[in-house]
């Protein structure tokens, strides 16, 4: 217990120092805000987009890769990073930066394809009738994928218009952290339960419905789907693996949609070097992050991520309310 308290105090102080120092760096006008139609009286359409430096591209790629599959919300961390880097100081720049952040998810997707290539091969064999378990897993992933597609299409404008702000993200970080601690206490380090081969359509549907909660930025798709798996009776390792595989469909669809919709805008604004570097950084950091997370969860459980989310939410909220270099 004493070691845990020391760890939490250390983590809190580190997070506090990072947020406060970054907020007082030479990056001008670090403003946390939602979408605005005008800034200083100029319509967004008339505003030029700030060029994306290779440094910015690398940072966003690393943040995306590290956080995409951890239950801490990559969207929330990317929004925070965009504000810190000054990429969200006007609506036009914010729109391009948000689209860029979604597109570089392809690097994290490629990492899962590489790490779980045997499972992917099993599902491909299942589609041609040569592996029953692989076929069942594929259709369970499809069932889990569909609810978020329907809800996301229906509520896309509401989500982007009302929830893509730092306060909604901070609230989701805090609420998600409390939920993780509750879940970890209820099923501490549990390795017993259904294996991924034992999943049926009910498990797929339950996880898919839980994934809809992750449409709120800051909740975390990984948190929602891992929690959904555990609540549906899966063992922890099976819930994590299913979450990663489901991410291939969910993130893949979002990436292709955003690339089709805004790819020309990203290239016109940022060129090719930045997105390619972000893709590479996301791939490498996601590969490392996934391997670490799987190993860590087998030994320690989810509690660390719960405390991290709560502390991060409190630090960001405190800095926003204090007005020290940041504005809500």
Number of C-alpha atoms within 10 A of each C-alpha: 6 7 8 10 10 11 13 16 12 12 15 19 13 11 18 19 12 12 17 17 12 17 21 15 12 9 12 13 17 22 22 20 19 20 18 14 13 15 13 6 7 11 14 17 11 9 14 11 20 18 13 18 12 16 13 19 25 20 20 29 31 24 21 29 32 24 24 29 26 22 26 26 26 26 26 24 22 24 26 21 18 24 22 23 21 20 25 27 22 25 22 23 21 22 18 22 25 19 18 27 25 21 25 27 26 23 25 32 27 20 22 22 18 12 13 15 12 11 16 18 14 19 22 16 16 19 16 11 11 13 15 16 16 22 18 20 25 21 17 22 25 18 21 29 24 19 18 19 17 12 14 15 9 11 12 12 11 11 14 15 13 12 18 21 20 26 19 17 24 24 19 24 29 21 17 25 28 17 16 24 20 15 17 20 13 10 17 15 17 17 16 13 16 20 17 20 12 13 22 15 16 13 25 26 21 18 30 27 21 23 30 22 18 20 22 21 26 32 30 28 31 26 28 23 30 27 25 23 29 23 17 19 17 25 21 27 23 23 27 26 19 25 26 24 19 26 22 21 17 21 19 19 14 17 22 16 14 18 18 11 12 17 18 12 15 23 15 12 17 21 14 11 14 24 23 17 22 29 28 22 25 31 27 18 21 29 23 13 19 23 11 12 17 16 11 13 18 14 10 13 21 25 20 18 18 24 20 18 26 22 22 21 22 18 21 20 16 14 18 18 12 11 10 12 17 22 15 14
